[in-house]
Amino acid sequence: MELEKKFQRAVFLLKIHKVKKEIRAENKGKKKKLLVKMHTVKRFINDICCMKNKKQRND
């Protein structure tokens, strides 16, 4: 259940990042930083998905 909440929060944050990215697209300095953040969030979501899959296989 805790994992599910974290996953939903990560997806929510990812959506916010996408909106911010669109707003700041003109500013290339900040755009680069945002891309790094997006990558980190995506990797975080990926890790959660892997954990979920492993958990299901173990059961």
mmCIF file of the N, C-alpha and C atoms, coordinates in Angstrom:
data_MODEL
# 
_entry.id   MODEL 
# 
loop_
_atom_site.group_PDB 
_atom_site.id 
_atom_site.type_symbol 
_atom_site.label_atom_id 
_atom_site.label_alt_id 
_atom_site.label_comp_id 
_atom_site.label_asym_id 
_atom_site.label_entity_id 
_atom_site.label_seq_id 
_atom_site.pdbx_PDB_ins_code 
_atom_site.Cartn_x 
_atom_site.Cartn_y 
_atom_site.Cartn_z 
_atom_site.occupancy 
_atom_site.B_iso_or_equiv 
_atom_site.pdbx_formal_charge 
_atom_site.auth_seq_id 
_atom_site.auth_comp_id 
_atom_site.auth_asym_id 
_atom_site.auth_atom_id 
_atom_site.pdbx_PDB_model_num 
ATOM 1   N N  . MET A 1 1  ? 0.834  -1.202  0.000   1.00 0.00 ? 1  MET A N  1 
ATOM 2   C CA . MET A 1 1  ? 0.000  0.000   0.000   1.00 0.00 ? 1  MET A CA 1 
ATOM 3   C C  . MET A 1 1  ? 0.875  1.260   0.000   1.00 0.00 ? 1  MET A C  1 
ATOM 4   N N  . GLU A 1 2  ? 1.927  1.244   0.813   1.00 0.00 ? 2  GLU A N  1 
ATOM 5   C CA . GLU A 1 2  ? 2.849  2.384   0.882   1.00 0.00 ? 2  GLU A CA 1 
ATOM 6   C C  . GLU A 1 2  ? 3.518  2.617   -0.475  1.00 0.00 ? 2  GLU A C  1 
ATOM 7   N N  . LEU A 1 3  ? 3.863  1.521   -1.139  1.00 0.00 ? 3  LEU A N  1 
ATOM 8   C CA . LEU A 1 3  ? 4.507  1.586   -2.455  1.00 0.00 ? 3  LEU A CA 1 
ATOM 9   C C  . LEU A 1 3  ? 3.569  2.218   -3.471  1.00 0.00 ? 3  LEU A C  1 
ATOM 10  N N  . GLU A 1 4  ? 2.305  1.863   -3.377  1.00 0.00 ? 4  GLU A N  1 
ATOM 11  C CA . GLU A 1 4  ? 1.291  2.406   -4.291  1.00 0.00 ? 4  GLU A CA 1 
ATOM 12  C C  . GLU A 1 4  ? 1.195  3.927   -4.145  1.00 0.00 ? 4  GLU A C  1 
ATOM 13  N N  . LYS A 1 5  ? 1.215  4.404   -2.904  1.00 0.00 ? 5  LYS A N  1 
ATOM 14  C CA . LYS A 1 5  ? 1.151  5.850   -2.647  1.00 0.00 ? 5  LYS A CA 1 
ATOM 15  C C  . LYS A 1 5  ? 2.370  6.543   -3.237  1.00 0.00 ? 5  LYS A C  1 
ATOM 16  N N  . LYS A 1 6  ? 3.540  5.955   -3.034  1.00 0.00 ? 6  LYS A N  1 
ATOM 17  C CA . LYS A 1 6  ? 4.780  6.526   -3.565  1.00 0.00 ? 6  LYS A CA 1 
ATOM 18  C C  . LYS A 1 6  ? 4.729  6.579   -5.087  1.00 0.00 ? 6  LYS A C  1 
ATOM 19  N N  . PHE A 1 7  ? 4.207  5.527   -5.683  1.00 0.00 ? 7  PHE A N  1 
ATOM 20  C CA . PHE A 1 7  ? 4.105  5.457   -7.143  1.00 0.00 ? 7  PHE A CA 1 
ATOM 21  C C  . PHE A 1 7  ? 3.193  6.561   -7.663  1.00 0.00 ? 7  PHE A C  1 
ATOM 22  N N  . GLN A 1 8  ? 2.034  6.720   -7.024  1.00 0.00 ? 8  GLN A N  1 
ATOM 23  C CA . GLN A 1 8  ? 1.078  7.753   -7.441  1.00 0.00 ? 8  GLN A CA 1 
ATOM 24  C C  . GLN A 1 8  ? 1.693  9.140   -7.285  1.00 0.00 ? 8  GLN A C  1 
ATOM 25  N N  . ARG A 1 9  ? 2.425  9.351   -6.209  1.00 0.00 ? 9  ARG A N  1 
ATOM 26  C CA . ARG A 1 9  ? 3.080  10.645  -5.982  1.00 0.00 ? 9  ARG A CA 1 
ATOM 27  C C  . ARG A 1 9  ? 4.134  10.899  -7.058  1.00 0.00 ? 9  ARG A C  1 
ATOM 28  N N  . ALA A 1 10 ? 4.884  9.868   -7.410  1.00 0.00 ? 10 ALA A N  1 
ATOM 29  C CA . ALA A 1 10 ? 5.916  10.005  -8.441  1.00 0.00 ? 10 ALA A CA 1 
ATOM 30  C C  . ALA A 1 10 ? 5.299  10.370  -9.786  1.00 0.00 ? 10 ALA A C  1 
ATOM 31  N N  . VAL A 1 11 ? 4.189  9.724   -10.118 1.00 0.00 ? 11 VAL A N  1 
ATOM 32  C CA . VAL A 1 11 ? 3.488  10.023  -11.370 1.00 0.00 ? 11 VAL A CA 1 
ATOM 33  C C  . VAL A 1 11 ? 2.988  11.464  -11.342 1.00 0.00 ? 11 VAL A C  1 
ATOM 34  N N  . PHE A 1 12 ? 2.442  11.866  -10.201 1.00 0.00 ? 12 PHE A N  1 
ATOM 35  C CA . PHE A 1 12 ? 1.949  13.233  -10.022 1.00 0.00 ? 12 PHE A CA 1 
ATOM 36  C C  . PHE A 1 12 ? 3.080  14.248  -10.206 1.00 0.00 ? 12 PHE A C  1 
ATOM 37  N N  . LEU A 1 13 ? 4.233  13.961  -9.588  1.00 0.00 ? 13 LEU A N  1 
ATOM 38  C CA . LEU A 1 13 ? 5.393  14.845  -9.711  1.00 0.00 ? 13 LEU A CA 1 
ATOM 39  C C  . LEU A 1 13 ? 5.879  14.907  -11.156 1.00 0.00 ? 13 LEU A C  1 
ATOM 40  N N  . LEU A 1 14 ? 5.838  13.770  -11.826 1.00 0.00 ? 14 LEU A N  1 
ATOM 41  C CA . LEU A 1 14 ? 6.274  13.709  -13.223 1.00 0.00 ? 14 LEU A CA 1 
ATOM 42  C C  . LEU A 1 14 ? 5.412  14.623  -14.086 1.00 0.00 ? 14 LEU A C  1 
ATOM 43  N N  . LYS A 1 15 ? 4.104  14.618  -13.837 1.00 0.00 ? 15 LYS A N  1 
ATOM 44  C CA . LYS A 1 15 ? 3.176  15.484  -14.578 1.00 0.00 ? 15 LYS A CA 1 
ATOM 45  C C  . LYS A 1 15 ? 3.495  16.952  -14.327 1.00 0.00 ? 15 LYS A C  1 
ATOM 46  N N  . ILE A 1 16 ? 3.775  17.293  -13.072 1.00 0.00 ? 16 ILE A N  1 
ATOM 47  C CA . ILE A 1 16 ? 4.130  18.675  -12.720 1.00 0.00 ? 16 ILE A CA 1 
ATOM 48  C C  . ILE A 1 16 ? 5.411  19.076  -13.447 1.00 0.00 ? 16 ILE A C  1 
ATOM 49  N N  . HIS A 1 17 ? 6.400  18.185  -13.454 1.00 0.00 ? 17 HIS A N  1 
ATOM 50  C CA . HIS A 1 17 ? 7.670  18.465  -14.125 1.00 0.00 ? 17 HIS A CA 1 
ATOM 51  C C  . HIS A 1 17 ? 7.455  18.720  -15.611 1.00 0.00 ? 17 HIS A C  1 
ATOM 52  N N  . LYS A 1 18 ? 6.575  17.944  -16.231 1.00 0.00 ? 18 LYS A N  1 
ATOM 53  C CA . LYS A 1 18 ? 6.289  18.130  -17.656 1.00 0.00 ? 18 LYS A CA 1 
ATOM 54  C C  . LYS A 1 18 ? 5.727  19.516  -17.918 1.00 0.00 ? 18 LYS A C  1 
ATOM 55  N N  . VAL A 1 19 ? 4.811  19.949  -17.049 1.00 0.00 ? 19 VAL A N  1 
ATOM 56  C CA . VAL A 1 19 ? 4.209  21.281  -17.195 1.00 0.00 ? 19 VAL A CA 1 
ATOM 57  C C  . VAL A 1 19 ? 5.280  22.358  -17.016 1.00 0.00 ? 19 VAL A C  1 
ATOM 58  N N  . LYS A 1 20 ? 6.103  22.212  -15.979 1.00 0.00 ? 20 LYS A N  1 
ATOM 59  C CA . LYS A 1 20 ? 7.178  23.177  -15.723 1.00 0.00 ? 20 LYS A CA 1 
ATOM 60  C C  . LYS A 1 20 ? 8.127  23.235  -16.913 1.00 0.00 ? 20 LYS A C  1 
ATOM 61  N N  . LYS A 1 21 ? 8.420  22.062  -17.472 1.00 0.00 ? 21 LYS A N  1 
ATOM 62  C CA . LYS A 1 21 ? 9.341  21.968  -18.602 1.00 0.00 ? 21 LYS A CA 1 
ATOM 63  C C  . LYS A 1 21 ? 8.800  22.763  -19.788 1.00 0.00 ? 21 LYS A C  1 
ATOM 64  N N  . GLU A 1 22 ? 7.498  22.650  -20.031 1.00 0.00 ? 22 GLU A N  1 
ATOM 65  C CA . GLU A 1 22 ? 6.878  23.380  -21.138 1.00 0.00 ? 22 GLU A CA 1 
ATOM 66  C C  . GLU A 1 22 ? 6.924  24.885  -20.891 1.00 0.00 ? 22 GLU A C  1 
ATOM 67  N N  . ILE A 1 23 ? 6.675  25.287  -19.644 1.00 0.00 ? 23 ILE A N  1 
ATOM 68  C CA . ILE A 1 23 ? 6.667  26.711  -19.293 1.00 0.00 ? 23 ILE A CA 1 
ATOM 69  C C  . ILE A 1 23 ? 8.061  27.317  -19.483 1.00 0.00 ? 23 ILE A C  1 
ATOM 70  N N  . ARG A 1 24 ? 9.088  26.577  -19.093 1.00 0.00 ? 24 ARG A N  1 
ATOM 71  C CA . ARG A 1 24 ? 10.454 27.113  -19.117 1.00 0.00 ? 24 ARG A CA 1 
ATOM 72  C C  . ARG A 1 24 ? 11.246 26.696  -20.353 1.00 0.00 ? 24 ARG A C  1 
ATOM 73  N N  . ALA A 1 25 ? 10.566 26.212  -21.365 1.00 0.00 ? 25 ALA A N  1 
ATOM 74  C CA . ALA A 1 25 ? 11.247 25.696  -22.554 1.00 0.00 ? 25 ALA A CA 1 
ATOM 75  C C  . ALA A 1 25 ? 12.161 26.740  -23.196 1.00 0.00 ? 25 ALA A C  1 
ATOM 76  N N  . GLU A 1 26 ? 11.787 28.025  -23.086 1.00 0.00 ? 26 GLU A N  1 
ATOM 77  C CA . GLU A 1 26 ? 12.591 29.074  -23.721 1.00 0.00 ? 26 GLU A CA 1 
ATOM 78  C C  . GLU A 1 26 ? 13.935 29.251  -23.007 1.00 0.00 ? 26 GLU A C  1 
ATOM 79  N N  . ASN A 1 27 ? 13.932 29.049  -21.703 1.00 0.00 ? 27 ASN A N  1 
ATOM 80  C CA . ASN A 1 27 ? 15.140 29.266  -20.914 1.00 0.00 ? 27 ASN A CA 1 
ATOM 81  C C  . ASN A 1 27 ? 16.008 28.008  -20.937 1.00 0.00 ? 27 ASN A C  1 
ATOM 82  N N  . LYS A 1 28 ? 17.041 28.026  -21.760 1.00 0.00 ? 28 LYS A N  1 
ATOM 83  C CA . LYS A 1 28 ? 17.831 26.807  -21.980 1.00 0.00 ? 28 LYS A CA 1 
ATOM 84  C C  . LYS A 1 28 ? 18.630 26.373  -20.756 1.00 0.00 ? 28 LYS A C  1 
ATOM 85  N N  . GLY A 1 29 ? 19.086 27.317  -19.948 1.00 0.00 ? 29 GLY A N  1 
ATOM 86  C CA . GLY A 1 29 ? 19.848 26.973  -18.746 1.00 0.00 ? 29 GLY A CA 1 
ATOM 87  C C  . GLY A 1 29 ? 19.019 26.149  -17.777 1.00 0.00 ? 29 GLY A C  1 
ATOM 88  N N  . LYS A 1 30 ? 17.787 26.585  -17.559 1.00 0.00 ? 30 LYS A N  1 
ATOM 89  C CA . LYS A 1 30 ? 16.899 25.870  -16.641 1.00 0.00 ? 30 LYS A CA 1 
ATOM 90  C C  . LYS A 1 30 ? 16.386 24.590  -17.284 1.00 0.00 ? 30 LYS A C  1 
ATOM 91  N N  . LYS A 1 31 ? 16.232 24.619  -18.604 1.00 0.00 ? 31 LYS A N  1 
ATOM 92  C CA . LYS A 1 31 ? 15.725 23.448  -19.328 1.00 0.00 ? 31 LYS A CA 1 
ATOM 93  C C  . LYS A 1 31 ? 16.639 22.247  -19.075 1.00 0.00 ? 31 LYS A C  1 
ATOM 94  N N  . LYS A 1 32 ? 17.930 22.484  -19.121 1.00 0.00 ? 32 LYS A N  1 
ATOM 95  C CA . LYS A 1 32 ? 18.896 21.404  -18.916 1.00 0.00 ? 32 LYS A CA 1 
ATOM 96  C C  . LYS A 1 32 ? 18.720 20.789  -17.527 1.00 0.00 ? 32 LYS A C  1 
ATOM 97  N N  . LYS A 1 33 ? 18.582 21.647  -16.515 1.00 0.00 ? 33 LYS A N  1 
ATOM 98  C CA . LYS A 1 33 ? 18.394 21.177  -15.138 1.00 0.00 ? 33 LYS A CA 1 
ATOM 99  C C  . LYS A 1 33 ? 17.114 20.354  -15.024 1.00 0.00 ? 33 LYS A C  1 
ATOM 100 N N  . LEU A 1 34 ? 16.062 20.828  -15.671 1.00 0.00 ? 34 LEU A N  1 
ATOM 101 C CA . LEU A 1 34 ? 14.779 20.132  -15.606 1.00 0.00 ? 34 LEU A CA 1 
ATOM 102 C C  . LEU A 1 34 ? 14.873 18.761  -16.256 1.00 0.00 ? 34 LEU A C  1 
ATOM 103 N N  . LEU A 1 35 ? 15.616 18.677  -17.357 1.00 0.00 ? 35 LEU A N  1 
ATOM 104 C CA . LEU A 1 35 ? 15.769 17.395  -18.042 1.00 0.00 ? 35 LEU A CA 1 
ATOM 105 C C  . LEU A 1 35 ? 16.449 16.385  -17.124 1.00 0.00 ? 35 LEU A C  1 
ATOM 106 N N  . VAL A 1 36 ? 17.434 16.841  -16.373 1.00 0.00 ? 36 VAL A N  1 
ATOM 107 C CA . VAL A 1 36 ? 18.113 15.959  -15.418 1.00 0.00 ? 36 VAL A CA 1 
ATOM 108 C C  . VAL A 1 36 ? 17.121 15.491  -14.360 1.00 0.00 ? 36 VAL A C  1 
ATOM 109 N N  . LYS A 1 37 ? 16.301 16.432  -13.864 1.00 0.00 ? 37 LYS A N  1 
ATOM 110 C CA . LYS A 1 37 ? 15.293 16.084  -12.859 1.00 0.00 ? 37 LYS A CA 1 
ATOM 111 C C  . LYS A 1 37 ? 14.302 15.069  -13.420 1.00 0.00 ? 37 LYS A C  1 
ATOM 112 N N  . MET A 1 38 ? 13.856 15.293  -14.651 1.00 0.00 ? 38 MET A N  1 
ATOM 113 C CA . MET A 1 38 ? 12.899 14.387  -15.297 1.00 0.00 ? 38 MET A CA 1 
ATOM 114 C C  . MET A 1 38 ? 13.489 12.984  -15.356 1.00 0.00 ? 38 MET A C  1 
ATOM 115 N N  . HIS A 1 39 ? 14.760 12.912  -15.727 1.00 0.00 ? 39 HIS A N  1 
ATOM 116 C CA . HIS A 1 39 ? 15.429 11.617  -15.846 1.00 0.00 ? 39 HIS A CA 1 
ATOM 117 C C  . HIS A 1 39 ? 15.449 10.908  -14.493 1.00 0.00 ? 39 HIS A C  1 
ATOM 118 N N  . THR A 1 40 ? 15.731 11.655  -13.439 1.00 0.00 ? 40 THR A N  1 
ATOM 119 C CA . THR A 1 40 ? 15.776 11.086  -12.087 1.00 0.00 ? 40 THR A CA 1 
ATOM 120 C C  . THR A 1 40 ? 14.408 10.552  -11.688 1.00 0.00 ? 40 THR A C  1 
ATOM 121 N N  . VAL A 1 41 ? 13.368 11.337  -11.963 1.00 0.00 ? 41 VAL A N  1 
ATOM 122 C CA . VAL A 1 41 ? 12.005 10.918  -11.606 1.00 0.00 ? 41 VAL A CA 1 
ATOM 123 C C  . VAL A 1 41 ? 11.612 9.683   -12.404 1.00 0.00 ? 41 VAL A C  1 
ATOM 124 N N  . LYS A 1 42 ? 11.948 9.664   -13.691 1.00 0.00 ? 42 LYS A N  1 
ATOM 125 C CA . LYS A 1 42 ? 11.627 8.509   -14.537 1.00 0.00 ? 42 LYS A CA 1 
ATOM 126 C C  . LYS A 1 42 ? 12.316 7.256   -14.017 1.00 0.00 ? 42 LYS A C  1 
ATOM 127 N N  . ARG A 1 43 ? 13.584 7.408   -13.618 1.00 0.00 ? 43 ARG A N  1 
ATOM 128 C CA . ARG A 1 43 ? 14.335 6.270   -13.098 1.00 0.00 ? 43 ARG A CA 1 
ATOM 129 C C  . ARG A 1 43 ? 13.701 5.783   -11.797 1.00 0.00 ? 43 ARG A C  1 
ATOM 130 N N  . PHE A 1 44 ? 13.257 6.727   -10.965 1.00 0.00 ? 44 PHE A N  1 
ATOM 131 C CA . PHE A 1 44 ? 12.598 6.403   -9.699  1.00 0.00 ? 44 PHE A CA 1 
ATOM 132 C C  . PHE A 1 44 ? 11.334 5.585   -9.958  1.00 0.00 ? 44 PHE A C  1 
ATOM 133 N N  . ILE A 1 45 ? 10.532 6.026   -10.934 1.00 0.00 ? 45 ILE A N  1 
ATOM 134 C CA . ILE A 1 45 ? 9.297  5.310   -11.279 1.00 0.00 ? 45 ILE A CA 1 
ATOM 135 C C  . ILE A 1 45 ? 9.642  3.917   -11.808 1.00 0.00 ? 45 ILE A C  1 
ATOM 136 N N  . ASN A 1 46 ? 10.679 3.843   -12.618 1.00 0.00 ? 46 ASN A N  1 
ATOM 137 C CA . ASN A 1 46 ? 11.132 2.572   -13.180 1.00 0.00 ? 46 ASN A CA 1 
ATOM 138 C C  . ASN A 1 46 ? 11.491 1.594   -12.065 1.00 0.00 ? 46 ASN A C  1 
ATOM 139 N N  . ASP A 1 47 ? 12.243 2.078   -11.071 1.00 0.00 ? 47 ASP A N  1 
ATOM 140 C CA . ASP A 1 47 ? 12.634 1.248   -9.926  1.00 0.00 ? 47 ASP A CA 1 
ATOM 141 C C  . ASP A 1 47 ? 11.401 0.721   -9.203  1.00 0.00 ? 47 ASP A C  1 
ATOM 142 N N  . ILE A 1 48 ? 10.407 1.582   -9.012  1.00 0.00 ? 48 ILE A N  1 
ATOM 143 C CA . ILE A 1 48 ? 9.178  1.175   -8.317  1.00 0.00 ? 48 ILE A CA 1 
ATOM 144 C C  . ILE A 1 48 ? 8.466  0.091   -9.117  1.00 0.00 ? 48 ILE A C  1 
ATOM 145 N N  . CYS A 1 49 ? 8.394  0.269   -10.426 1.00 0.00 ? 49 CYS A N  1 
ATOM 146 C CA . CYS A 1 49 ? 7.742  -0.730  -11.286 1.00 0.00 ? 49 CYS A CA 1 
ATOM 147 C C  . CYS A 1 49 ? 8.448  -2.074  -11.153 1.00 0.00 ? 49 CYS A C  1 
ATOM 148 N N  . CYS A 1 50 ? 9.767  -2.054  -11.176 1.00 0.00 ? 50 CYS A N  1 
ATOM 149 C CA . CYS A 1 50 ? 10.547 -3.285  -11.039 1.00 0.00 ? 50 CYS A CA 1 
ATOM 150 C C  . CYS A 1 50 ? 10.267 -3.941  -9.693  1.00 0.00 ? 50 CYS A C  1 
ATOM 151 N N  . MET A 1 51 ? 10.224 -3.129  -8.637  1.00 0.00 ? 51 MET A N  1 
ATOM 152 C CA . MET A 1 51 ? 9.947  -3.649  -7.300  1.00 0.00 ? 51 MET A CA 1 
ATOM 153 C C  . MET A 1 51 ? 8.567  -4.299  -7.248  1.00 0.00 ? 51 MET A C  1 
ATOM 154 N N  . LYS A 1 52 ? 7.590  -3.639  -7.876  1.00 0.00 ? 52 LYS A N  1 
ATOM 155 C CA . LYS A 1 52 ? 6.229  -4.171  -7.903  1.00 0.00 ? 52 LYS A CA 1 
ATOM 156 C C  . LYS A 1 52 ? 6.203  -5.522  -8.610  1.00 0.00 ? 52 LYS A C  1 
ATOM 157 N N  . ASN A 1 53 ? 6.887  -5.602  -9.749  1.00 0.00 ? 53 ASN A N  1 
ATOM 158 C CA . ASN A 1 53 ? 6.918  -6.838  -10.528 1.00 0.00 ? 53 ASN A CA 1 
ATOM 159 C C  . ASN A 1 53 ? 7.572  -7.966  -9.739  1.00 0.00 ? 53 ASN A C  1 
ATOM 160 N N  . LYS A 1 54 ? 8.682  -7.664  -9.078  1.00 0.00 ? 54 LYS A N  1 
ATOM 161 C CA . LYS A 1 54 ? 9.375  -8.668  -8.272  1.00 0.00 ? 54 LYS A CA 1 
ATOM 162 C C  . LYS A 1 54 ? 8.477  -9.169  -7.152  1.00 0.00 ? 54 LYS A C  1 
ATOM 163 N N  . LYS A 1 55 ? 7.771  -8.234  -6.509  1.00 0.00 ? 55 LYS A N  1 
ATOM 164 C CA . LYS A 1 55 ? 6.871  -8.583  -5.408  1.00 0.00 ? 55 LYS A CA 1 
ATOM 165 C C  . LYS A 1 55 ? 5.791  -9.546  -5.893  1.00 0.00 ? 55 LYS A C  1 
ATOM 166 N N  . GLN A 1 56 ? 5.222  -9.266  -7.051  1.00 0.00 ? 56 GLN A N  1 
ATOM 167 C CA . GLN A 1 56 ? 4.150  -10.097 -7.605  1.00 0.00 ? 56 GLN A CA 1 
ATOM 168 C C  . GLN A 1 56 ? 4.675  -11.501 -7.941  1.00 0.00 ? 56 GLN A C  1 
ATOM 169 N N  . ARG A 1 57 ? 5.901  -11.565 -8.452  1.00 0.00 ? 57 ARG A N  1 
ATOM 170 C CA . ARG A 1 57 ? 6.474  -12.864 -8.810  1.00 0.00 ? 57 ARG A CA 1 
ATOM 171 C C  . ARG A 1 57 ? 6.739  -13.717 -7.570  1.00 0.00 ? 57 ARG A C  1 
ATOM 172 N N  . ASN A 1 58 ? 7.161  -13.061 -6.492  1.00 0.00 ? 58 ASN A N  1 
ATOM 173 C CA . ASN A 1 58 ? 7.475  -13.776 -5.256  1.00 0.00 ? 58 ASN A CA 1 
ATOM 174 C C  . ASN A 1 58 ? 6.238  -14.373 -4.602  1.00 0.00 ? 58 ASN A C  1 
ATOM 175 N N  . ASP A 1 59 ? 5.106  -13.720 -4.746  1.00 0.00 ? 59 ASP A N  1 
ATOM 176 C CA . ASP A 1 59 ? 3.872  -14.203 -4.099  1.00 0.00 ? 59 ASP A CA 1 
ATOM 177 C C  . ASP A 1 59 ? 3.398  -15.519 -4.694  1.00 0.00 ? 59 ASP A C  1 
# 
